[in-house]
Structure formats: structure tokens, C-alpha cells
Amino acid sequence: MSEKFAQVLMRFRFLALLFCLGLVAAAGTGLSRLQLSADLEVFFAPDDPALKSYDVIRETYSRDDNLFLVLVPENGNVFTRENLAILEELTERAWQVPHSMRVDSIANYQHTEAAGDDLETRPLVEDALNMSAADIRRAREVATNEELLLGRLITPTGHMASINISIQLPEGQRRTAIPEAIQAVRDLRQEIETRYPGTELLITGKIAGNNAFMEASFYDITHIIPVALMIALGCIAVYLFLASGSLVTAVSTTFATICVIIASVVVGMGVAGLIGIDVTPPLSNAPTIILTLAVADCMHLIVVYFQARRSGHEKRAAIIYSVALNFRAVLLTSLTTIIGFLALNYSEAPPFQDLGNVAAIGIAAAWVFSILLLPVLLSLLPGRVKPDNSRGSDAMKRVAAWVLRNGRACMVGTIAVILVAGSFLPRNQLYDVWAEYFDPSTSIRQDSDRAREHLNGFNLIEYSLAAREPGGIADPEYLQHVEAFAEWLKQQPEVSYVNHVGQIMKRLNRNMHGDDWNWHRLPDDRELASQYLLLYEFSLPFGLGLTNQVNLDKSATRLTAGLRTSSTQDVLAIQSRAQDWLRQNAPDHFYHAGASSDVMYAHIGKRNVISMLTGSAIGLLVISVIIAVALGSVRYGLISLLLNFLPLIVGFGIWGLMVGRIGMALSVVSGLTMGIVVDYTVHILSKYDLARKAQQMDTDAAIRFSFSMVGSALLVTTIVLCVNFGLLAFSVFVLNAELGILTATMILIALAIDLLFLPPLLQLLDRSDTGRVVPSQLSTQDAGRPVPAQEPTQAGAGFTAQA
């Protein structure tokens, strides 16, 4: 049937060309609809429980979309007239940042003091250039002793101060609003650092992270993908020139491959645009994946085409032979690869689901274009192949001969490597820190690392603590529960500070008793506490109220615990202990599970590992069943299952030895690589099966035949795959970089296992007829496909073409 298809294709090649062009044109309309995602929260599905809990807090109080500016004076002392003046100016200018709704710094901190029987509220820093030395000392004393400021808006040593800008992004305008706000603060930084040489202004915060997220996607698309394409084409061109011995053939065949690559990528990404998928850093890998797998499909067809031309066939017959011989194998590898990538739908993170689906679409398109477009272009473009140019095939026969001679040593050595590498698997630990998603070379990472080293407030866990009724937050019993929970949190090793409404209540109680520190405690009268709170709210300027800590009907307050780290295990540990404490020591209505972006990433990292293990296991089983059915052998299905599983053991074992940290991105590597490395096994087994069944070859001869037919293509595609995935190491998005490095490693491991372990395994399983020489003449009718003359099968035997 495949031979008939190839003959029909050559007869109606211009119709096939028009069909391919129409498919590309239709899908290409979606490219203009692609948009960069502007939100790190795209890693969470709308029904994610941690995200929903976090959304409740943000809707109840205020969103934590913010820009965090950190002032680093040249002299290392914020508390000088000049530096306080700069801070005061920055605080005022921050209100002008697009979409800002609140600005907090020590400069506009509303400090309260007793003024007779009244409460006096005023900014801690006012008209800094005219402040006296005593005023500056007083400002320093207050700032470095106030729990609400210390470690968050000012360092204990006073060498850094920060300005927190709360941003209210317009609904549906994140993609434009975020860059607008970022550009404003970048312009402000440039102005300040120019006017005050030696002074630094660091920019971090959630809005900065979201903007870096968009910039990372854009960087990968504009830098890594073009380089990957050029390297792939360079490798192909060099191989084609060496294999054909003709520059014209190398250029024309490379051009045909480029057409297949571009068409496949356009269809994959175009369909993504048509169905409304946003471009995220994970999805920016899709073009690289599609182009490398399109190269793999093309190479298998081209290698066999060259072999047929070298054996004396004219162009049309060689194309028909190559298509017929590879049709089943390329279809099978494409189908199993698609299943592997569709397994990414088990991921908890939508961007990785999108990557799997778009890659699957592109891979399906690559199969269509390699079977239709590539043969048509090869028939239309000029090219010749020197008859004696078969160095690649001969080299692979020598590799096969060496492996067969040393089969036992290869098998034992491979098993030893697998066992040693597998022993390091337990060293892999969950570690997902969203603040470290960007490469250390990026400004967002450098600014964030410096700020996090000296200031708190970047890693949080938040609680909405409910009272029994509206206005109940003034109840002394409620305040005591808040205080007790806060004190417990402060004692935990993961917690650096705790902010809660009780701190304000204690300060107000002290102020209303003549600033007597003996009264720095919670009020014991509900009516009095309500009056304190009301008086304080009336004294605050517009934009600096308590809405970020107290809900509208005063039935709940927000408690924020700053964390020293945001690693997965630490966040999950403190959240779990806090939940136990609340269940055991507070009333039921007071309980809250705790929420924040750090909590979200901690949970999804853990869930993603579990879900991807399930998805990968199901994908492996489905792929093995398909191979068993397609090749008519349960044995082959089990072999493919084993050979697709072993690279995962070795790859993650090496990762455990070298790195030992597994995050959200690496949890999808199993599904991603499974879809790629299965190609090796399928191509080798399909050619081995052809030689065994159609030609009645013995085991060793069938292995040599398989290596000679697919070995060169596997080596070239492995080089392209490893280099292109290795290029992701240069991505500024760390998740992509780690994913690329581990995937490239596993692809290389998979090839080594298929070349060194599979032949002796087949020898062992088929040892009853190893060494049995069965000369045969294979006709077109016997094989179901045409065969070139003089194609060696084993010593003293050969094919005879009857096409």
C-alpha cells in the first residue's frame, strides 16, 4: 500500500504541492493572533485550589501586584539629608507611575504620637533637606524599631530603603499596562542614577517579574529559535554534501528540508494562534521541538533516497522506494511522538499542556509535509548522488559489527551504568523557587537577589483571619488569637517577620496613654479598640488606609508572614505546621489554610511531579501497545517500553548526582523526552523486523541491515536534537534552560542505549538463529515495497530489484 501511495504521489505531485501550500496558508493566518503572556500565574489553571484561595485574599483586601524599588545610597547610609531627600522624591514620583494606587516607604510612613489627649499622625520623613540632625536620628530610631517597617522598607543597618508601589492593572490590559509601568520606573531609575552618581535603584516585585516573563519569551523566540534553525540546517547541509558528493544536491535537498521545517512550524504555531493560546516561555520551545523532529522525519527519507540513488536507481524510482520503505516507520514514530507530547496534558501547569498540544500539532504537520512536500520537492529540484559515496552507511555497518562482536560486554556495561546512575535518583528533591525562574545574568534576577539578601517581603504566606461577626476584629479575644498566632509564627525558622493588625492596636494603645511603653499591649476593651481604629483611619491620608489589612465590614484581618526562603519543601512545611496550630489553638471560624504565590508554586511543583509520572506511565504503555500492534509482536512492544524507560532512569540519576533539584519544568521532561527517544527504537526495530520477516535474515544480519539503513539518520538527528535542546541552556528563563539541558542529555543517553544495548538484547532474545545465514532474493511483491539493486544484506547475499 505504501508503494502504491508513493506512485500516486509522484503522478499527482503538483496537486500535493497545492494542498501543502493551502494548508500552510490557512494555518498561517493564526500567526498574527499570537500574543505574549504577561502573567506568571498562567502556570495555574483557573480551578487550582491554591490560586482560588489566593484570589480570595486579594479580592477581600487588595491585590499584591507591585513594583518594589530599592534605594542603595553610595555612602551606605539612608539617614542623611541628601539620601532621605532622594527617598522622599522617589516616594512622590512613584505615585506618577502608571496604574499606581498606593505607595509605601519610610518617607511617607504615618507615624503616630501622643499630642496631649490627641493622636498626632504625620509622615516619618518630611522636607528632608531641612530636617535637623535630631529629627534624622529620631526617624532612624523609629524606622529601625517599627515591626511594620524593619526588614521590609528599611534594612536594620539603614544602608538600603525600599518603596513599594501597589499597581492596579486595568482589566484585560495586562500586556500593555505592565510594560508601561516598567518603562516608567526604568526611566525614573535612569534619571535618579544620572542625577546622583553612585546611587543605585533596584527594580523588582511582581510586576517586574511578569514583565521579565514576557521578555524571556520574546528573547527565546528572537534569539534561540533562529540559531537552532541555522545549526540544524548547517548540520544537514554538511551531511548531505558528504553523503551525496554534490554541492548542488546538498543545497537543493537542504532547501527542501527548510520548506518542510517552515511549513511544520507555521502550522503548529498558527493553529495555536487560531485557538487562542498565548505564547509563554515553555511554549516558545515549540518551534525548536517541531523543527528538530521535522528534520528527523526528513533525514530518514533522504538517507534511504540517497542509498537508492547510489545503488543505480533514477530519481523517481528512488523517491518511490524511500517513501515506501519509510512510510510505516515515519508514521509510527510520528504517532508515538505525538502521544508522548500529548502526555504533557497530565501536567498541572497549562503552559506545559499548551507546549504538548502545539508540539503534537506541529509533529503531525511534519509527518504530512515529509511524506507529501519533501518527495515532491526532491522530484522537482536538481540533484545527483555519486555511486561510490556510501561512507555513512559503511561506518554504521562497522559500528554494528563491533557491537555484535562485543555484545556481552556492551550489555553488561550498559546495565552497570544504568544501576549506578539509578542509585542517585533519591538525591533529587523538590525545589521550585519562582524568584529564581530567571537567569542570573538578567537585571530582574540580579536586582531581586540583592534585594532579597538584605530585605524581606518577597516570599510570603498570608492568612485571612475571620472574627465571629462584622466589627469583630476589635474584640479583645479575637486580637489575642491573632497575637498568639503571630508570636508562634515568629518562632518558626522559616519566618523572618509577621505583620498583623495587632501591631497597630498596640501602638495606638501606647499613643493614647502618653506614649508610655507600659501600655504597648493590646487593648482589653472592645469599644476602646474600635475607637482607636476609627481614630487612626481618619488620621490617615488618602491612599494609605487600612484596606490592605482590614476587610470592609471589619470581620476579618490579613496577617502576613515573611519567609526566609520560598523553596518547595520549606513553604509546604511551614504551611502544614501553621494549619495544625490553628486547628488546635484557635476557634474554627478563625482557621485559614494560608495562601500566596509562594504557596501556589510549592503545591503545583509537588502535584506536577505526581501527575506527570502518571501521564508518562500511561503514555509509555500506549506507545508500547501501538508498536506491538504495528510490528505484530508483543516482544517488540515490551522492548520499546524498556528502552524508553531506561533513559529516564539514567538521565534523572545523573541530574540527581550533578544538581539534585527537581522543579515544575523538569517534571515534564519525562513526557517530552519519551515522545522523542521512542523514534530511535521504532526506526531500528521496524528495519530489523523488515529484514527478519521479508528477507528471512538471521539476527546479526538484520541488525547490520537496520544500522546501515537508519544509523546515519539517527546520528544526524541526534546531533541536531542535542544541539538545539542544548541551546535552551542559554535561555534567560531558567525553567527552559534546565529542561533543555536534561532533555538533550536524555536524547544522547537514549541513542547510546539503542546502539549498545538493543543489539545484544535482540541477540539474546533471538539467539536460536543467530549466525544462521539464509540467502534470499527479495522482490517488490515479497517486501511490499521496491528495493534497490545491490543493497547488501549480509556477506554473499544481496537484494535484486524487480520494480
ChimeraX attribute file (.defattr): number of C-alpha atoms within 10 A of each C-alpha:
attribute: neighborCount
match mode: 1-to-1
recipient: residues
	/A:1	10
	/A:2	18
	/A:3	19
	/A:4	12
	/A:5	15
	/A:6	25
	/A:7	19
	/A:8	12
	/A:9	21
	/A:10	19
	/A:11	12
	/A:12	11
	/A:13	20
	/A:14	15
	/A:15	13
	/A:16	18
	/A:17	19
	/A:18	12
	/A:19	14
	/A:20	18
	/A:21	13
	/A:22	12
	/A:23	16
	/A:24	20
	/A:25	15
	/A:26	14
	/A:27	21
	/A:28	21
	/A:29	15
	/A:30	20
	/A:31	17
	/A:32	10
	/A:33	17
	/A:34	18
	/A:35	15
	/A:36	18
	/A:37	22
	/A:38	26
	/A:39	19
	/A:40	18
	/A:41	16
	/A:42	14
	/A:43	21
	/A:44	19
	/A:45	15
	/A:46	12
	/A:47	8
	/A:48	16
	/A:49	15
	/A:50	23
	/A:51	20
	/A:52	16
	/A:53	18
	/A:54	22
	/A:55	16
	/A:56	14
	/A:57	22
	/A:58	17
	/A:59	10
	/A:60	18
	/A:61	20
	/A:62	18
	/A:63	17
	/A:64	18
	/A:65	18
	/A:66	22
	/A:67	25
	/A:68	27
	/A:69	25
	/A:70	24
	/A:71	25
	/A:72	21
	/A:73	25
	/A:74	14
	/A:75	11
	/A:76	14
	/A:77	15
	/A:78	24
	/A:79	21
	/A:80	19
	/A:81	17
	/A:82	15
	/A:83	23
	/A:84	24
	/A:85	21
	/A:86	21
	/A:87	26
	/A:88	22
	/A:89	15
	/A:90	23
	/A:91	22
	/A:92	14
	/A:93	13
	/A:94	24
	/A:95	17
	/A:96	13
	/A:97	20
	/A:98	19
	/A:99	17
	/A:100	18
	/A:101	17
	/A:102	18
	/A:103	23
	/A:104	21
	/A:105	24
	/A:106	28
	/A:107	27
	/A:108	20
	/A:109	20
	/A:110	20
	/A:111	18
	/A:112	22
	/A:113	18
	/A:114	17
	/A:115	13
	/A:116	11
	/A:117	10
	/A:118	12
	/A:119	17
	/A:120	15
	/A:121	18
	/A:122	15
	/A:123	17
	/A:124	21
	/A:125	24
	/A:126	15
	/A:127	13
	/A:128	22
	/A:129	15
	/A:130	11
	/A:131	17
	/A:132	11
	/A:133	12
	/A:134	9
	/A:135	15
	/A:136	18
	/A:137	14
	/A:138	13
	/A:139	19
	/A:140	21
	/A:141	11
	/A:142	16
	/A:143	24
	/A:144	19
	/A:145	12
	/A:146	14
	/A:147	16
	/A:148	19
	/A:149	22
	/A:150	21
	/A:151	25
	/A:152	24
	/A:153	27
	/A:154	27
	/A:155	19
	/A:156	18
	/A:157	14
	/A:158	19
	/A:159	17
	/A:160	23
	/A:161	31
	/A:162	28
	/A:163	25
	/A:164	21
	/A:165	25
	/A:166	25
	/A:167	25
	/A:168	18
	/A:169	21
	/A:170	11
	/A:171	7
	/A:172	8
	/A:173	10
	/A:174	18
	/A:175	17
	/A:176	12
	/A:177	21
	/A:178	23
	/A:179	19
	/A:180	15
	/A:181	21
	/A:182	21
	/A:183	14
	/A:184	14
	/A:185	24
	/A:186	14
	/A:187	10
	/A:188	17
	/A:189	20
	/A:190	13
	/A:191	11
	/A:192	19
	/A:193	13
	/A:194	12
	/A:195	10
	/A:196	15
	/A:197	10
	/A:198	12
	/A:199	18
	/A:200	18
	/A:201	23
	/A:202	20
	/A:203	26
	/A:204	28
	/A:205	23
	/A:206	20
	/A:207	28
	/A:208	22
	/A:209	25
	/A:210	22
	/A:211	23
	/A:212	26
	/A:213	23
	/A:214	22
	/A:215	20
	/A:216	24
	/A:217	23
	/A:218	17
	/A:219	17
	/A:220	22
	/A:221	21
	/A:222	12
	/A:223	13
	/A:224	22
	/A:225	22
	/A:226	14
	/A:227	15
	/A:228	24
	/A:229	19
	/A:230	13
	/A:231	17
	/A:232	23
	/A:233	20
	/A:234	14
	/A:235	16
	/A:236	26
	/A:237	21
	/A:238	14
	/A:239	20
	/A:240	25
	/A:241	18
	/A:242	16
	/A:243	24
	/A:244	24
	/A:245	18
	/A:246	15
	/A:247	16
	/A:248	17
	/A:249	21
	/A:250	24
	/A:251	19
	/A:252	19
	/A:253	24
	/A:254	22
	/A:255	18
	/A:256	21
	/A:257	28
	/A:258	21
	/A:259	16
	/A:260	29
	/A:261	27
	/A:262	18
	/A:263	25
	/A:264	30
	/A:265	28
	/A:266	25
	/A:267	27
	/A:268	29
	/A:269	27
	/A:270	27
	/A:271	23
	/A:272	26
	/A:273	22
	/A:274	17
	/A:275	11
	/A:276	13
	/A:277	22
	/A:278	19
	/A:279	25
	/A:280	27
	/A:281	28
	/A:282	22
	/A:283	25
	/A:284	25
	/A:285	24
	/A:286	26
	/A:287	26
	/A:288	27
	/A:289	25
	/A:290	27
	/A:291	30
	/A:292	29
	/A:293	27
	/A:294	30
	/A:295	25
	/A:296	27
	/A:297	30
	/A:298	29
	/A:299	23
	/A:300	26
	/A:301	25
	/A:302	24
	/A:303	24
	/A:304	24
	/A:305	28
	/A:306	24
	/A:307	25
	/A:308	27
	/A:309	23
	/A:310	24
	/A:311	20
	/A:312	16
	/A:313	19
	/A:314	12
	/A:315	20
	/A:316	18
	/A:317	21
	/A:318	26
	/A:319	27
	/A:320	25
	/A:321	29
	/A:322	27
	/A:323	30
	/A:324	24
	/A:325	26
	/A:326	22
	/A:327	20
	/A:328	17
	/A:329	22
	/A:330	24
	/A:331	16
	/A:332	23
	/A:333	27
	/A:334	26
	/A:335	20
	/A:336	26
	/A:337	28
	/A:338	26
	/A:339	24
	/A:340	29
	/A:341	30
	/A:342	26
	/A:343	29
	/A:344	29
	/A:345	22
	/A:346	23
	/A:347	30
	/A:348	24
	/A:349	23
	/A:350	21
	/A:351	25
	/A:352	24
	/A:353	22
	/A:354	24
	/A:355	28
	/A:356	29
	/A:357	23
	/A:358	29
	/A:359	31
	/A:360	25
	/A:361	23
	/A:362	31
	/A:363	30
	/A:364	22
	/A:365	26
	/A:366	31
	/A:367	25
	/A:368	19
	/A:369	26
	/A:370	30
	/A:371	25
	/A:372	21
	/A:373	26
	/A:374	26
	/A:375	28
	/A:376	24
	/A:377	20
	/A:378	21
	/A:379	15
	/A:380	15
	/A:381	14
	/A:382	14
	/A:383	17
	/A:384	17
	/A:385	25
	/A:386	15
	/A:387	15
	/A:388	11
	/A:389	16
	/A:390	19
	/A:391	12
	/A:392	18
	/A:393	21
	/A:394	15
	/A:395	15
	/A:396	21
	/A:397	20
	/A:398	14
	/A:399	18
	/A:400	25
	/A:401	17
	/A:402	13
	/A:403	22
	/A:404	21
	/A:405	13
	/A:406	13
	/A:407	22
	/A:408	17
	/A:409	15
	/A:410	22
	/A:411	19
	/A:412	13
	/A:413	14
	/A:414	16
	/A:415	15
	/A:416	12
	/A:417	13
	/A:418	20
	/A:419	14
	/A:420	15
	/A:421	19
	/A:422	20
	/A:423	16
	/A:424	19
	/A:425	19
	/A:426	12
	/A:427	18
	/A:428	19
	/A:429	15
	/A:430	19
	/A:431	20
	/A:432	25
	/A:433	19
	/A:434	22
	/A:435	21
	/A:436	17
	/A:437	18
	/A:438	23
	/A:439	19
	/A:440	16
	/A:441	9
	/A:442	14
	/A:443	16
	/A:444	21
	/A:445	21
	/A:446	17
	/A:447	19
	/A:448	24
	/A:449	16
	/A:450	13
	/A:451	26
	/A:452	18
	/A:453	10
	/A:454	16
	/A:455	23
	/A:456	24
	/A:457	22
	/A:458	20
	/A:459	23
	/A:460	24
	/A:461	25
	/A:462	22
	/A:463	22
	/A:464	27
	/A:465	21
	/A:466	23
	/A:467	23
	/A:468	15
	/A:469	12
	/A:470	14
	/A:471	16
	/A:472	20
	/A:473	28
	/A:474	27
	/A:475	20
	/A:476	18
	/A:477	15
	/A:478	22
	/A:479	24
	/A:480	15
	/A:481	19
	/A:482	23
	/A:483	17
	/A:484	13
	/A:485	18
	/A:486	20
	/A:487	13
	/A:488	13
	/A:489	21
	/A:490	15
	/A:491	11
	/A:492	14
	/A:493	11
	/A:494	18
	/A:495	21
	/A:496	20
	/A:497	24
	/A:498	23
	/A:499	18
	/A:500	21
	/A:501	20
	/A:502	23
	/A:503	21
	/A:504	19
	/A:505	22
	/A:506	19
	/A:507	22
	/A:508	26
	/A:509	24
	/A:510	22
	/A:511	24
	/A:512	20
	/A:513	16
	/A:514	16
	/A:515	17
	/A:516	12
	/A:517	13
	/A:518	9
	/A:519	17
	/A:520	17
	/A:521	16
	/A:522	21
	/A:523	23
	/A:524	15
	/A:525	12
	/A:526	18
	/A:527	12
	/A:528	15
	/A:529	22
	/A:530	19
	/A:531	12
	/A:532	22
	/A:533	17
	/A:534	11
	/A:535	14
	/A:536	20
	/A:537	15
	/A:538	11
	/A:539	15
	/A:540	18
	/A:541	13
	/A:542	9
	/A:543	11
	/A:544	16
	/A:545	15
	/A:546	16
	/A:547	16
	/A:548	17
	/A:549	20
	/A:550	22
	/A:551	22
	/A:552	14
	/A:553	11
	/A:554	18
	/A:555	18
	/A:556	25
	/A:557	27
	/A:558	21
	/A:559	21
	/A:560	22
	/A:561	23
	/A:562	23
	/A:563	24
	/A:564	21
	/A:565	20
	/A:566	26
	/A:567	22
	/A:568	24
	/A:569	17
	/A:570	18
	/A:571	25
	/A:572	18
	/A:573	11
	/A:574	19
	/A:575	18
	/A:576	13
	/A:577	13
	/A:578	20
	/A:579	14
	/A:580	13
	/A:581	15
	/A:582	17
	/A:583	15
	/A:584	11
	/A:585	13
	/A:586	15
	/A:587	14
	/A:588	12
	/A:589	10
	/A:590	19
	/A:591	21
	/A:592	17
	/A:593	18
	/A:594	24
	/A:595	25
	/A:596	22
	/A:597	21
	/A:598	24
	/A:599	25
	/A:600	25
	/A:601	26
	/A:602	26
	/A:603	20
	/A:604	25
	/A:605	25
	/A:606	21
	/A:607	16
	/A:608	21
	/A:609	23
	/A:610	15
	/A:611	20
	/A:612	24
	/A:613	18
	/A:614	15
	/A:615	21
	/A:616	27
	/A:617	18
	/A:618	17
	/A:619	24
	/A:620	26
	/A:621	15
	/A:622	17
	/A:623	27
	/A:624	24
	/A:625	19
	/A:626	17
	/A:627	29
	/A:628	18
	/A:629	13
	/A:630	16
	/A:631	20
	/A:632	12
	/A:633	13
	/A:634	16
	/A:635	14
	/A:636	23
	/A:637	24
	/A:638	16
	/A:639	19
	/A:640	27
	/A:641	22
	/A:642	14
	/A:643	21
	/A:644	27
	/A:645	19
	/A:646	17
	/A:647	26
	/A:648	25
	/A:649	21
	/A:650	24
	/A:651	26
	/A:652	27
	/A:653	24
	/A:654	24
	/A:655	21
	/A:656	21
	/A:657	18
	/A:658	12
	/A:659	13
	/A:660	18
	/A:661	15
	/A:662	21
	/A:663	26
	/A:664	29
	/A:665	22
	/A:666	24
	/A:667	23
	/A:668	30
	/A:669	23
	/A:670	30
	/A:671	31
	/A:672	27
	/A:673	24
	/A:674	32
	/A:675	28
	/A:676	26
	/A:677	28
	/A:678	27
	/A:679	27
	/A:680	26
	/A:681	23
	/A:682	22
	/A:683	25
	/A:684	26
	/A:685	25
	/A:686	23
	/A:687	23
	/A:688	25
	/A:689	22
	/A:690	19
	/A:691	23
	/A:692	18
	/A:693	14
	/A:694	17
	/A:695	20
	/A:696	19
	/A:697	27
	/A:698	24
	/A:699	28
	/A:700	27
	/A:701	26
	/A:702	26
	/A:703	30
	/A:704	26
	/A:705	27
	/A:706	24
	/A:707	28
	/A:708	28
	/A:709	23
	/A:710	22
	/A:711	27
	/A:712	23
	/A:713	28
	/A:714	20
	/A:715	17
	/A:716	18
	/A:717	25
	/A:718	21
	/A:719	20
	/A:720	26
	/A:721	26
	/A:722	20
	/A:723	19
	/A:724	27
	/A:725	28
	/A:726	21
	/A:727	23
	/A:728	26
	/A:729	21
	/A:730	18
	/A:731	23
	/A:732	24
	/A:733	25
	/A:734	21
	/A:735	23
	/A:736	26
	/A:737	22
	/A:738	22
	/A:739	25
	/A:740	26
	/A:741	21
	/A:742	23
	/A:743	28
	/A:744	26
	/A:745	22
	/A:746	27
	/A:747	25
	/A:748	18
	/A:749	18
	/A:750	30
	/A:751	20
	/A:752	14
	/A:753	23
	/A:754	20
	/A:755	20
	/A:756	24
	/A:757	23
	/A:758	24
	/A:759	25
	/A:760	25
	/A:761	17
	/A:762	19
	/A:763	20
	/A:764	14
	/A:765	13
	/A:766	13
	/A:767	15
	/A:768	11
	/A:769	13
	/A:770	17
	/A:771	13
	/A:772	14
	/A:773	17
	/A:774	12
	/A:775	17
	/A:776	15
	/A:777	14
	/A:778	21
	/A:779	18
	/A:780	17
	/A:781	11
	/A:782	12
	/A:783	15
	/A:784	16
	/A:785	22
	/A:786	26
	/A:787	26
	/A:788	26
	/A:789	17
	/A:790	15
	/A:791	17
	/A:792	15
	/A:793	21
	/A:794	17
	/A:795	9
	/A:796	8
	/A:797	16
	/A:798	17
	/A:799	18
	/A:800	17
	/A:801	16
	/A:802	12
	/A:803	13
